[in-house]
Amino acid sequence: MKISPESTLKRLRNRYRLVVMNDDTYEEVVTFKLSRLSVYVMLCTIFVVLVGLTVALIVFTPLRYYIPGSGADYRADRELRQMKYRTDSLERELKFQEQYRQGLQRVLKGDVAAKLDTTKIDVPKEEIIGN
């Protein structure tokens, strides 16, 4: 059985009635006359409006900074990277200075056991050049 476009369009345009009734008194509270097409259009419109409001909320408020990788401010990212490099180099320099201070402190206290270089060096004797 093949469905033709005319029958599909006709089904979309068929009118239906949605009635909301009071369960106790069977009184009609609200009545809606709908078609499938109007329901699809209404749902699509609601979806587009909600997506639009969500995008607007993210774009025009500070919420965009909470999205990872959004790259909202390249200058701030660059400055953050430079501060990280500078902090790393300062930490390394501080570590070297602390090692130097500890070594100097050990030398001043006399805790260093110095190893003397007692390797014998064979120095060639000077040749006497005679006439």
C-alpha positions as CSV (number, residue, x, y, z in Angstrom):
1,M,0.0,0.0,0.0
2,K,1.5,3.3,-1.1
3,I,0.7,6.5,0.6
4,S,0.2,9.4,-1.7
5,P,1.2,13.0,-0.9
6,E,-2.5,14.1,-1.2
7,S,-3.7,11.6,1.4
8,T,-0.9,12.7,3.7
9,L,-1.7,16.3,3.3
10,K,-5.4,15.5,3.9
11,R,-4.6,13.6,7.1
12,L,-2.5,16.5,8.3
13,R,-5.4,18.9,7.7
14,N,-8.1,16.8,9.3
15,R,-9.7,18.7,12.2
16,Y,-9.8,17.2,15.7
17,R,-11.3,18.4,18.9
18,L,-9.4,18.3,22.2
19,V,-11.8,18.7,25.1
20,V,-10.7,19.1,28.7
21,M,-13.6,18.1,31.1
22,N,-14.1,18.2,34.8
23,D,-14.1,14.6,36.0
24,D,-16.7,15.1,38.6
25,T,-19.3,17.1,36.7
26,Y,-18.4,16.2,33.1
27,E,-18.5,19.9,32.4
28,E,-16.3,21.0,29.5
29,V,-13.7,23.3,30.8
30,V,-11.7,24.0,27.6
31,T,-12.2,23.0,24.0
32,F,-9.5,23.2,21.3
33,K,-10.0,22.5,17.6
34,L,-6.7,21.2,16.3
35,S,-5.2,19.5,13.3
36,R,-2.0,17.4,13.1
37,L,-0.4,20.2,11.0
38,S,-1.2,22.9,13.6
39,V,0.2,20.6,16.4
40,Y,3.4,20.1,14.4
41,V,3.8,23.8,13.7
42,M,3.1,24.6,17.4
43,L,5.7,22.1,18.6
44,C,8.3,23.3,16.1
45,T,7.7,26.9,17.1
46,I,8.1,26.1,20.8
47,F,11.3,24.2,20.0
48,V,12.8,27.0,18.0
49,V,11.9,29.6,20.6
50,L,13.4,27.5,23.4
51,V,16.6,27.0,21.4
52,G,16.8,30.7,20.6
53,L,16.3,31.7,24.2
54,T,19.0,29.2,25.3
55,V,21.5,30.5,22.8
56,A,20.7,34.1,23.6
57,L,21.1,33.3,27.3
58,I,24.6,31.8,26.7
59,V,25.8,34.4,24.2
60,F,24.7,37.6,26.0
61,T,25.4,36.6,29.6
62,P,28.6,35.5,31.4
63,L,27.5,31.9,31.2
64,R,29.7,31.6,28.0
65,Y,32.8,31.6,30.2
66,Y,31.7,28.3,31.8
67,I,31.6,26.5,28.5
68,P,34.9,24.7,28.0
69,G,36.9,25.7,25.0
70,S,34.7,28.6,24.1
71,G,37.7,30.8,23.8
72,A,35.7,33.8,24.7
73,D,38.7,36.0,25.6
74,Y,42.0,35.2,23.7
75,R,43.9,37.9,25.5
76,A,43.1,36.6,28.9
77,D,44.1,33.1,27.8
78,R,47.4,34.3,26.5
79,E,48.1,36.3,29.7
80,L,47.2,33.3,31.8
81,R,49.7,31.2,29.8
82,Q,52.4,33.8,30.3
83,M,51.8,34.0,34.0
84,K,52.0,30.2,34.2
85,Y,55.4,30.2,32.4
86,R,56.6,33.0,34.6
87,T,55.5,31.2,37.8
88,D,57.1,28.0,36.7
89,S,60.4,29.7,36.1
90,L,60.2,31.6,39.4
91,E,59.5,28.3,41.2
92,R,62.6,26.7,39.5
93,E,64.8,29.7,40.4
94,L,63.5,29.5,44.0
95,K,64.4,25.8,44.2
96,F,67.9,26.5,42.9
97,Q,68.4,29.3,45.5
98,E,67.2,27.1,48.3
99,Q,69.7,24.4,47.2
100,Y,72.5,27.0,47.1
101,R,71.5,28.3,50.6
102,Q,71.4,24.8,52.0
103,G,74.8,24.0,50.5
104,L,76.3,27.2,51.9
105,Q,74.8,26.5,55.3
106,R,76.4,23.1,55.3
107,V,79.8,24.5,54.4
108,L,79.6,27.2,57.1
109,K,78.7,24.6,59.7
110,G,81.5,22.3,58.5
111,D,79.3,19.4,57.7
112,V,80.8,18.9,54.3
113,A,83.2,16.1,53.9
114,A,85.4,17.4,51.1
115,K,87.0,14.8,48.9
116,L,90.5,15.8,48.0
117,D,91.7,15.0,44.5
118,T,94.7,12.9,45.0
119,T,95.1,11.7,41.5
120,K,98.7,11.8,40.4
121,I,99.3,13.8,37.3
122,D,102.3,13.0,35.2
123,V,103.6,16.3,34.0
124,P,106.4,15.9,31.4
125,K,109.7,17.5,32.4
126,E,110.9,20.4,30.4
127,E,113.4,19.6,27.8
128,I,116.6,21.4,28.1
129,I,117.6,22.7,24.7
130,G,121.3,22.9,24.5
131,N,123.7,24.6,22.1
